[in-house]
Amino acid sequence: MIVLQDVEKYYDNGTRALKGINLTLQDGEFAFLVGPSGSGKSTILKILTAEIAPSEGRVQVNGFLLDDKLRSKKKSMMRRTLGIVFQDFRLIEKKTVYENVAFAMRVTGSPEKEIRKRVPYVLDLVGLNVDTDRRPNELSGGEQQRVAIARALVNNPSTIIADEPTGNLDPARSLETMMLLEKINQLGTTVLVVTHEQDLVQRFAKRVISLDNGRIISDGMKGYVTHEQEKAAPAE
């Protein structure tokens, strides 16, 4: 569970980036966080990943209280509950698909036996269970993003945070990525997607949290009616 209570964030240059943010994301939810540039999305992400601490208010992420007193060991434990997906993929170019995903387990000290079992499972989940010896420069953008999602999933986090995960993809690959994140959510993982792509958001009947100028201006369910649904609707 993610909880932000009366959260404020002031930067040293005097910018008030967040203004009384109150937000709860329950375990197993799927939500979009949207808003224009400068609305506070990046600041919220930095707080949720303990890159920065809130200036005021209370933040809890998966049972950890995040403040400037959070010790490095606790911070590392909290981050293991999160899987982060980036817009620019951040894959290691010299490593294969398998090695990129396995690396995320090795840095946490997972035994090789567990790695050999878990990595193929996660690659199969994201649809990359063949040609796992390819390197990032041999993959399409959509395939690279699938590797990045597999890497975020491999340590079995309770929450996935995707930061503009479709920003470098064409519309078809963007839709595929969002459907994959929806599938992951259906398996029980909490998913928070930060995006500016309103057209893509409208294709999914999910919770949408809208930010503007450091405040939440709306929070609710949105979605669109498909052509098939329109045809199935009774005539008035």
C-alpha positions as CSV (number, residue, x, y, z in Angstrom):
1,M,0.0,0.0,0.0
2,I,1.1,3.5,-0.8
3,V,-0.1,6.4,1.4
4,L,0.7,10.1,1.1
5,Q,-0.8,12.4,3.8
6,D,-0.6,16.2,3.5
7,V,2.6,15.9,1.6
8,E,4.5,19.1,0.8
9,K,7.8,19.4,-1.1
10,Y,9.9,22.6,-1.2
11,Y,13.1,22.7,-3.1
12,D,16.1,24.8,-2.2
13,N,15.4,27.3,-5.0
14,G,12.1,28.1,-3.3
15,T,9.9,26.0,-5.6
16,R,6.8,24.5,-3.9
17,A,6.5,21.3,-6.0
18,L,3.8,19.6,-4.0
19,K,1.0,21.3,-2.1
20,G,-0.9,19.1,0.3
21,I,-1.0,15.8,-1.5
22,N,-3.3,13.2,-0.1
23,L,-3.3,9.9,-1.9
24,T,-3.8,6.2,-1.1
25,L,-3.0,3.4,-3.5
26,Q,-4.4,0.1,-2.2
27,D,-2.6,-3.3,-2.7
28,G,-3.5,-4.7,-6.1
29,E,-4.7,-1.4,-7.6
30,F,-3.8,-0.1,-11.1
31,A,-3.7,3.7,-11.4
32,F,-2.4,6.3,-13.8
33,L,-0.7,9.4,-12.6
34,V,-1.1,12.2,-15.2
35,G,-0.4,15.9,-15.5
36,P,1.5,18.4,-17.6
37,S,5.2,19.1,-17.3
38,G,6.0,20.7,-13.9
39,S,2.8,19.4,-12.3
40,G,4.7,17.4,-9.6
41,K,4.7,13.9,-11.1
42,S,8.5,13.5,-11.0
43,T,8.6,14.8,-7.5
44,I,6.1,12.2,-6.3
45,L,8.1,9.4,-8.0
46,K,11.3,10.6,-6.3
47,I,9.6,10.6,-3.0
48,L,8.1,7.1,-3.5
49,T,11.5,5.7,-4.4
50,A,13.2,7.5,-1.5
51,E,15.4,9.5,-3.7
52,I,14.2,12.6,-1.8
53,A,12.2,13.0,1.4
54,P,9.0,15.1,1.7
55,S,9.4,18.5,3.3
56,E,6.2,18.0,5.3
57,G,3.6,15.3,5.7
58,R,3.7,11.5,5.9
59,V,4.6,8.9,3.2
60,Q,4.4,5.2,3.6
61,V,5.3,2.7,0.9
62,N,4.6,-1.0,1.5
63,G,5.0,-0.7,5.3
64,F,8.0,1.6,5.3
65,L,7.8,5.2,6.6
66,L,9.7,7.4,4.2
67,D,11.4,10.5,5.7
68,D,14.8,12.0,6.1
69,K,15.5,9.6,9.0
70,L,15.1,6.5,6.9
71,R,18.3,4.5,7.2
72,S,20.1,3.1,4.2
73,K,19.4,-0.5,5.1
74,K,15.7,0.1,5.5
75,K,15.7,2.2,2.3
76,S,17.3,-0.8,0.4
77,M,14.6,-3.1,1.9
78,M,11.8,-0.8,0.8
79,R,13.2,-0.5,-2.7
80,R,13.1,-4.3,-3.1
81,T,9.3,-4.0,-2.8
82,L,9.3,-1.9,-5.9
83,G,10.0,-2.6,-9.5
84,I,10.8,0.5,-11.6
85,V,10.2,0.7,-15.4
86,F,11.8,3.6,-17.2
87,Q,11.1,5.4,-20.5
88,D,14.6,4.8,-21.8
89,F,14.7,1.1,-20.8
90,R,18.2,1.4,-19.1
91,L,19.4,-2.0,-20.3
92,I,23.0,-3.0,-20.1
93,E,24.1,-3.1,-23.8
94,K,26.8,-5.7,-23.4
95,K,24.5,-8.2,-21.6
96,T,21.9,-10.5,-23.3
97,V,18.2,-10.5,-22.6
98,Y,18.7,-13.3,-20.0
99,E,21.7,-11.6,-18.4
100,N,20.0,-8.2,-18.1
101,V,17.1,-9.8,-16.1
102,A,19.3,-12.2,-14.1
103,F,21.6,-9.2,-13.1
104,A,18.7,-7.7,-11.1
105,M,18.6,-10.9,-9.0
106,R,22.3,-11.2,-8.7
107,V,22.7,-7.7,-7.2
108,T,20.2,-8.7,-4.4
109,G,22.2,-11.9,-3.7
110,S,19.8,-14.4,-5.1
111,P,21.3,-17.9,-5.5
112,E,22.0,-19.2,-9.0
113,K,19.5,-22.0,-8.7
114,E,16.7,-19.5,-8.0
115,I,17.9,-17.3,-10.8
116,R,17.8,-20.2,-13.3
117,K,14.2,-20.9,-12.3
118,R,12.8,-17.4,-12.0
119,V,14.3,-15.6,-15.0
120,P,12.8,-18.0,-17.7
121,Y,9.4,-17.8,-15.9
122,V,9.4,-14.0,-16.0
123,L,10.6,-13.8,-19.6
124,D,7.8,-16.2,-20.6
125,L,5.3,-13.9,-18.7
126,V,6.3,-10.9,-20.8
127,G,6.5,-12.9,-24.1
128,L,10.3,-13.1,-24.5
129,N,10.9,-16.8,-23.8
130,V,12.8,-17.3,-27.1
131,D,16.1,-15.8,-28.4
132,T,17.1,-14.8,-24.9
133,D,20.8,-14.6,-26.0
134,R,20.1,-11.5,-28.0
135,R,21.5,-8.1,-26.9
136,P,19.5,-4.9,-26.6
137,N,20.7,-3.5,-29.9
138,E,19.2,-6.5,-31.6
139,L,15.7,-5.8,-30.2
140,S,12.9,-3.5,-31.2
141,G,11.8,-0.8,-28.8
142,G,8.8,-2.8,-27.7
143,E,11.0,-5.8,-27.0
144,Q,13.5,-3.7,-25.0
145,Q,10.6,-2.4,-22.9
146,R,9.5,-6.0,-22.3
147,V,13.0,-6.8,-21.0
148,A,12.8,-3.8,-18.8
149,I,9.5,-4.9,-17.4
150,A,10.8,-8.5,-16.9
151,R,13.8,-7.0,-15.0
152,A,11.4,-5.0,-12.8
153,L,9.4,-8.1,-12.0
154,V,12.1,-10.6,-11.5
155,N,12.6,-10.0,-7.8
156,N,8.8,-10.3,-7.2
157,P,8.0,-6.8,-6.0
158,S,4.6,-6.0,-4.6
159,T,4.5,-2.7,-6.6
160,I,5.5,-1.8,-10.2
161,I,6.1,1.9,-10.9
162,A,6.3,2.7,-14.6
163,D,7.7,6.2,-15.5
164,E,6.5,7.1,-19.0
165,P,7.0,3.5,-20.1
166,T,5.6,4.2,-23.6
167,G,7.4,7.5,-24.3
168,N,9.8,5.9,-26.8
169,L,7.3,3.6,-28.4
170,D,5.0,3.8,-31.4
171,P,1.2,3.6,-30.7
172,A,0.9,-0.1,-31.3
173,R,3.8,-1.0,-29.1
174,S,2.5,1.5,-26.5
175,L,-0.8,-0.3,-26.3
176,E,1.0,-3.7,-26.1
177,T,3.1,-2.4,-23.1
178,M,0.0,-1.1,-21.3
179,M,-1.8,-4.4,-21.9
180,L,1.2,-6.3,-20.4
181,L,1.2,-4.0,-17.3
182,E,-2.6,-4.7,-17.0
183,K,-1.9,-8.5,-17.2
184,I,0.8,-8.1,-14.4
185,N,-1.7,-6.2,-12.3
186,Q,-4.3,-9.0,-12.8
187,L,-1.8,-11.4,-11.2
188,G,-1.8,-9.3,-8.0
189,T,0.9,-6.7,-8.5
190,T,0.1,-3.1,-7.7
191,V,0.8,-0.9,-10.8
192,L,1.3,2.9,-10.9
193,V,1.9,4.3,-14.4
194,V,3.1,7.9,-14.8
195,T,2.3,9.2,-18.3
196,H,1.3,12.2,-20.3
197,E,-0.4,10.2,-23.0
198,Q,-4.1,11.0,-22.4
199,D,-5.2,9.1,-25.5
200,L,-3.6,5.9,-24.1
201,V,-5.1,6.4,-20.7
202,Q,-8.6,6.7,-22.1
203,R,-8.3,3.2,-23.6
204,F,-8.2,1.6,-20.1
205,A,-11.0,1.8,-17.5
206,K,-8.6,2.5,-14.7
207,R,-8.2,5.0,-11.9
208,V,-6.7,8.3,-13.1
209,I,-5.0,10.7,-10.7
210,S,-4.5,14.1,-12.3
211,L,-2.0,16.6,-11.0
212,D,-1.6,20.3,-11.8
213,N,0.6,22.8,-10.2
214,G,1.5,20.5,-7.3
215,R,-2.1,19.5,-6.4
216,I,-4.4,16.6,-7.2
217,I,-7.2,18.1,-9.3
218,S,-9.1,14.9,-10.0
219,D,-9.1,11.3,-8.9
220,G,-11.4,8.7,-10.4
221,M,-12.2,6.0,-12.9
222,K,-11.9,6.7,-16.6
223,G,-12.2,4.6,-19.8
224,Y,-13.7,4.6,-23.3
225,V,-16.5,2.7,-24.9
226,T,-15.1,0.4,-27.6
227,H,-16.7,0.0,-31.0
228,E,-17.8,-3.5,-30.1
229,Q,-19.5,-2.2,-27.0
230,E,-21.3,0.5,-29.0
231,K,-22.7,-2.1,-31.4
232,A,-23.8,-4.3,-28.4
233,A,-25.6,-1.5,-26.6
234,P,-29.4,-1.6,-26.9
235,A,-31.0,0.9,-29.1
236,E,-32.9,3.8,-27.4
